[in-house]
Amino acid sequence: MIQEQLKNAAKSAVKALFGVDAEDKMIQLQETRPEFEGQLTLVVFPFVKMARKSPEQVGQEMGAWLKENHSELVSAFNVVKGFLNISIAPAAWVDFLMEIRKDERYGFKPVTEESPLVMIEYSSPNTNKPLHLGHVRNNLLGWALAQVMTAAGRRVVKTNIVNDRGIHICKSMLAWLKWGNGETPESSGKKGDHLIGDYYVAFDKHYREEVKALMAEGMDEETAKQEAPLIKEAHEMLVKWEQNDPEVRALWKRMNEWVYAGFDETYRMMGVIFDKIY
C-alpha cells in the first residue's frame, strides 16, 4: 500500500519536474540500506537523461517535491549518489496499519501440497517431572511460530520429542518401587506428571543421605556419589531396561502413561497441540 502510494507520487514528481510520463518499470523502489536514514529508496538513474541533470540533482529535486507535495507520505529524505532515501511519515504508517486491520486474514498465504515443508519441535520434556515455567515459554514460542509459519504458507508439522528413557527416568521408577506403596494418580488425586515428579525428588533426597553417610565414613564426595547403593540400583535398572526386562519395561510403560496423561492435561489447558509425538 505505502509502496504503491510512493510509486504514484514519484510518477507525479517526474511529470511535474521534467514534463515526462514515467513508465511503471522506471519507478524502482527498494528497502533503504541500514546505514542510511529512511525506509524506502527510489533509484533516480532512470530519470537522469530526461532531466539532463546529475543523479544527485535529480534526487534532491524529487525529494524536495515529494516532501512539499506529499507531506502526509514523506517526512524527510536524503540523497546518496543516484539513490533517494525516503523516510515515510508516521501518519502513513498509522493509516496503513488501520487499513490492514480491517482484514483478519491480511498477509495469509494458502497452504498447498507444493508449499515448503517445515518441522517445528517444541515442549520436549522429560518424563520424570512435571512441565515447568521453562516449558511454558517453550510451548508458547513453538506454537506461535507454527501459526506464523502456517500463515506464511508453509506446511508445518508440530512435533514433540519426549525424553522418556535413561538413568533419570529409572530414578523415579526405583523410588516408586521402594516408597510408592502402589500409589497411583487415581489413589493420590495428583496429576500423573506431578506424582512421578514427587518420586524423582524422593530419590534425590535419599540418595543425598546415602552420599552424606558414606562421606562421614571417610569416603570422598565423588566416590560416594558413585558408590551410593541407590545410584547403583538405578544403573542396574537401566541395564535391565536396555535388556528388555519385562518387569522393568512394564513399569516404565505404566509410569510413562501417567506422565503423558498429566502432560496432555496441561497441553489442553494451554491450547497447544502436536501433529506427532516421538
Backbone torsions as a table, in degrees:
resi	resn	phi	psi	omega
1	MET	NA	-52.6	179.9
2	ILE	-66.0	-39.9	178.9
3	GLN	-62.5	-41.1	178.4
4	GLU	-64.2	-41.9	177.4
5	GLN	-60.6	-42.5	-178.5
6	LEU	-69.1	-36.6	176.9
7	LYS	-62.6	-44.7	178.8
8	ASN	-64.6	-39.2	178.3
9	ALA	-64.9	-39.1	178.8
10	ALA	-64.3	-39.0	176.3
11	LYS	-61.1	-43.2	179.2
12	SER	-62.8	-38.4	179.3
13	ALA	-64.2	-43.5	179.5
14	VAL	-62.0	-43.4	179.9
15	LYS	-64.4	-45.2	-176.9
16	ALA	-69.6	-39.3	-174.2
17	LEU	-86.3	-36.9	-171.7
18	PHE	-120.7	-2.4	175.9
19	GLY	69.1	27.9	-176.7
20	VAL	-127.3	141.1	173.4
21	ASP	-85.4	111.6	-177.4
22	ALA	-77.9	136.3	175.3
23	GLU	-76.9	156.2	-178.3
24	ASP	-56.2	-39.6	-176.4
25	LYS	-68.4	-15.7	178.8
26	MET	-80.0	-20.4	-178.9
27	ILE	-89.1	100.2	-175.9
28	GLN	-110.4	110.1	179.3
29	LEU	-109.3	143.8	176.3
30	GLN	-148.1	163.9	177.8
31	GLU	-66.8	138.9	179.6
32	THR	-68.8	137.3	178.6
33	ARG	-63.3	144.8	-171.8
34	PRO	-61.4	-23.4	-178.5
35	GLU	-80.9	-4.8	178.8
36	PHE	-116.1	154.2	178.9
37	GLU	-77.1	139.4	179.2
38	GLY	127.4	170.3	178.4
39	GLN	-116.0	-34.7	-179.9
40	LEU	-127.1	144.0	-178.1
41	THR	-121.1	129.6	177.0
42	LEU	-100.2	125.8	176.9
43	VAL	-81.4	119.9	-172.9
44	VAL	-98.6	-4.3	-178.7
45	PHE	-55.2	-36.8	-179.7
46	PRO	-62.3	-16.3	-176.2
47	PHE	-103.0	-3.7	-175.0
48	VAL	-64.0	-45.0	-176.7
49	LYS	-65.0	-44.7	-178.7
50	MET	-70.1	-29.3	-179.9
51	ALA	-84.2	-22.0	-177.6
52	ARG	56.6	42.9	178.7
53	LYS	-139.0	167.8	179.3
54	SER	-70.5	157.5	178.1
55	PRO	-55.7	-39.8	-179.8
56	GLU	-63.1	-41.4	179.4
57	GLN	-65.5	-42.9	179.4
58	VAL	-61.1	-44.2	179.7
59	GLY	-62.5	-43.0	-179.9
60	GLN	-64.3	-44.0	-178.6
61	GLU	-66.4	-42.6	-179.0
62	MET	-68.3	-40.2	179.0
63	GLY	-62.0	-44.8	-179.4
64	ALA	-64.8	-41.1	179.8
65	TRP	-63.9	-44.2	-179.7
66	LEU	-62.8	-43.0	-178.9
67	LYS	-66.1	-37.7	-178.2
68	GLU	-74.8	-38.7	-173.2
69	ASN	-99.7	-12.6	179.1
70	HIS	-137.6	55.1	-178.0
71	SER	-65.3	-22.7	177.9
72	GLU	-72.4	-14.1	-177.8
73	LEU	-112.1	-42.2	-175.0
74	VAL	-113.8	121.1	-179.1
75	SER	-100.6	-25.9	-179.3
76	ALA	-163.5	165.4	178.1
77	PHE	-154.5	161.1	171.1
78	ASN	-148.9	152.5	-175.6
79	VAL	-116.8	128.9	174.3
80	VAL	-123.9	101.6	-177.2
81	LYS	56.8	-116.6	-177.2
82	GLY	-98.5	24.9	-176.4
83	PHE	-125.2	125.7	179.0
84	LEU	-100.5	106.2	179.8
85	ASN	-87.3	125.1	-171.5
86	ILE	-116.4	130.6	172.9
87	SER	-95.0	122.8	-178.5
88	ILE	-78.8	134.9	-178.9
89	ALA	-64.4	140.0	179.6
90	PRO	-53.6	-36.8	-179.5
91	ALA	-61.3	-33.7	179.8
92	ALA	-67.6	-38.7	177.7
93	TRP	-66.0	-40.7	179.4
94	VAL	-62.6	-45.4	178.3
95	ASP	-60.0	-41.3	-179.9
96	PHE	-62.2	-46.1	-179.8
97	LEU	-65.5	-39.0	178.7
98	MET	-65.3	-33.3	179.8
99	GLU	-70.6	-47.8	-177.8
100	ILE	-72.3	-21.1	178.0
101	ARG	-63.4	-24.5	-179.8
102	LYS	-70.3	-21.4	-176.2
103	ASP	-107.6	106.3	-178.2
104	GLU	-65.4	-20.5	-179.2
105	ARG	-106.0	21.6	-178.8
106	TYR	-59.6	131.1	176.1
107	GLY	83.6	-9.2	-179.8
108	PHE	-70.3	139.0	176.3
109	LYS	-115.5	144.5	-179.0
110	PRO	-67.8	146.8	176.9
111	VAL	-103.0	124.7	-179.5
112	THR	-126.8	177.3	178.1
113	GLU	-64.8	-22.8	-180.0
114	GLU	-89.7	-5.0	-179.3
115	SER	-65.2	148.2	177.7
116	PRO	-58.1	139.7	-178.4
117	LEU	-94.4	131.0	-178.7
118	VAL	-131.1	134.6	172.5
119	MET	-108.0	129.0	176.8
120	ILE	-118.4	120.4	-176.4
121	GLU	-108.6	127.8	-179.5
122	TYR	-153.3	171.3	-172.1
123	SER	76.9	-80.1	171.9
124	SER	46.5	60.2	-178.4
125	PRO	-86.1	175.4	166.7
126	ASN	-94.1	152.3	-179.7
127	THR	-94.9	26.6	178.0
128	ASN	-111.0	6.8	-179.9
129	LYS	-165.3	165.2	-178.5
130	PRO	-70.1	164.1	169.7
131	LEU	-65.0	141.0	-177.8
132	HIS	-123.1	-172.6	-174.1
133	LEU	-58.6	-36.1	178.3
134	GLY	-62.5	-34.8	177.9
135	HIS	-71.7	-31.7	176.0
136	VAL	-59.3	-49.3	178.7
137	ARG	-58.9	-48.0	-178.1
138	ASN	-61.2	-45.4	-178.5
139	ASN	-61.7	-47.0	-175.7
140	LEU	-70.6	-36.6	176.1
141	LEU	-65.5	-44.2	-179.7
142	GLY	-64.2	-44.8	-180.0
143	TRP	-64.2	-44.7	-179.8
144	ALA	-62.5	-43.5	179.6
145	LEU	-62.7	-38.8	178.4
146	ALA	-62.1	-40.6	179.1
147	GLN	-67.5	-39.9	179.0
148	VAL	-64.0	-44.8	-179.1
149	MET	-65.7	-37.1	176.7
150	THR	-64.9	-43.3	178.5
151	ALA	-63.2	-27.9	-180.0
152	ALA	-84.3	6.0	174.4
153	GLY	89.8	24.7	178.3
154	ARG	-101.0	146.9	170.1
155	ARG	-83.6	110.5	-172.9
156	VAL	-105.8	131.3	172.2
157	VAL	-111.1	116.6	-178.5
158	LYS	-93.0	117.4	-175.6
159	THR	-120.5	152.8	178.8
160	ASN	-130.7	110.6	-178.6
161	ILE	-99.8	105.1	-172.6
162	VAL	-92.6	131.9	176.8
163	ASN	-87.7	90.1	-172.1
164	ASP	-112.4	23.6	179.1
165	ARG	-149.1	162.3	-179.3
166	GLY	118.7	178.3	-174.4
167	ILE	-62.1	-35.0	-178.2
168	HIS	-66.5	-32.4	176.8
169	ILE	-71.5	-39.1	179.9
170	CYS	-64.1	-29.5	178.4
171	LYS	-61.5	-45.4	178.5
172	SER	-65.5	-40.6	-179.5
173	MET	-62.9	-45.2	-178.7
174	LEU	-65.3	-41.7	179.2
175	ALA	-62.6	-39.4	179.7
176	TRP	-65.3	-40.7	178.3
177	LEU	-62.4	-38.8	-175.2
178	LYS	-79.3	-40.9	-170.6
179	TRP	-127.2	7.1	-175.0
180	GLY	-80.9	-28.2	-178.1
181	ASN	52.2	37.6	176.7
182	GLY	74.7	13.4	-177.9
183	GLU	-61.2	140.6	178.3
184	THR	-130.9	168.4	175.0
185	PRO	-57.6	-36.3	-178.7
186	GLU	-69.1	-44.1	-176.5
187	SER	-73.9	-27.0	-177.7
188	SER	-94.2	-20.7	-176.0
189	GLY	75.0	16.5	-179.5
190	LYS	-104.5	150.7	169.3
191	LYS	-60.8	144.9	-175.0
192	GLY	-57.4	-39.7	-178.4
193	ASP	-69.5	-33.0	177.1
194	HIS	-69.9	-39.5	179.3
195	LEU	-61.3	-48.4	-179.4
196	ILE	-65.5	-36.7	177.4
197	GLY	-59.9	-35.8	178.2
198	ASP	-61.4	-38.3	-178.4
199	TYR	-77.4	-27.0	173.0
200	TYR	-64.9	-42.0	177.1
201	VAL	-65.7	-39.8	179.6
202	ALA	-62.7	-41.4	177.4
203	PHE	-58.8	-48.4	-177.5
204	ASP	-60.9	-39.1	179.8
205	LYS	-61.8	-50.7	-178.7
206	HIS	-68.8	-35.6	179.0
207	TYR	-63.2	-43.0	178.1
208	ARG	-62.5	-38.8	178.7
209	GLU	-63.6	-40.9	178.6
210	GLU	-65.0	-43.4	178.7
211	VAL	-61.3	-43.7	-179.8
212	LYS	-61.8	-40.5	-179.7
213	ALA	-65.9	-42.0	178.8
214	LEU	-65.2	-38.9	177.9
215	MET	-65.7	-34.2	178.1
216	ALA	-65.4	-24.2	178.6
217	GLU	-86.3	1.5	175.9
218	GLY	107.8	0.1	-179.5
219	MET	-81.1	141.4	177.0
220	ASP	-72.1	159.8	-171.3
221	GLU	-60.8	-45.1	-176.8
222	GLU	-62.8	-42.3	178.7
223	THR	-67.8	-39.7	179.7
224	ALA	-61.4	-39.1	179.4
225	LYS	-64.5	-31.5	-179.6
226	GLN	-84.0	-28.7	-174.6
227	GLU	-95.7	-7.2	179.5
228	ALA	-58.4	131.8	-176.5
229	PRO	-54.3	-38.9	-177.3
230	LEU	-62.5	-44.6	-177.1
231	ILE	-68.9	-32.8	176.3
232	LYS	-65.6	-41.0	177.8
233	GLU	-63.9	-39.4	179.4
234	ALA	-63.6	-40.4	177.4
235	HIS	-66.9	-38.4	176.5
236	GLU	-62.7	-39.8	177.7
237	MET	-64.1	-39.5	178.8
238	LEU	-62.6	-41.9	177.5
239	VAL	-61.5	-42.3	177.5
240	LYS	-62.6	-39.6	177.8
241	TRP	-60.6	-45.1	-179.7
242	GLU	-64.1	-26.3	179.4
243	GLN	-91.4	8.9	178.6
244	ASN	61.8	36.4	174.9
245	ASP	-58.3	125.4	-173.6
246	PRO	-62.2	-38.2	-179.0
247	GLU	-69.5	-44.6	179.8
248	VAL	-64.9	-43.0	179.8
249	ARG	-64.2	-38.4	-180.0
250	ALA	-65.5	-43.2	178.5
251	LEU	-64.7	-43.1	178.4
252	TRP	-57.8	-45.8	-179.6
253	LYS	-65.2	-42.8	-177.7
254	ARG	-62.9	-48.3	-177.4
255	MET	-69.9	-35.4	176.2
256	ASN	-62.7	-38.6	179.3
257	GLU	-62.5	-37.3	176.3
258	TRP	-61.8	-43.6	-178.3
259	VAL	-66.8	-44.9	179.9
260	TYR	-59.0	-39.7	178.6
261	ALA	-63.0	-40.5	177.3
262	GLY	-66.3	-42.6	177.2
263	PHE	-59.9	-45.4	-177.3
264	ASP	-59.8	-37.6	178.6
265	GLU	-62.9	-42.7	178.5
266	THR	-65.7	-44.0	-179.9
267	TYR	-61.0	-39.9	179.1
268	ARG	-64.2	-41.1	179.2
269	MET	-63.1	-33.6	-179.0
270	MET	-84.3	-14.4	-176.7
271	GLY	76.7	25.0	-178.0
272	VAL	-105.6	133.2	178.4
273	ILE	-131.6	165.9	179.8
274	PHE	-131.1	150.2	174.5
275	ASP	-84.5	-28.8	-177.8
276	LYS	-151.5	132.9	175.0
277	ILE	-115.6	123.2	179.7
278	TYR	-103.3	NA	NA
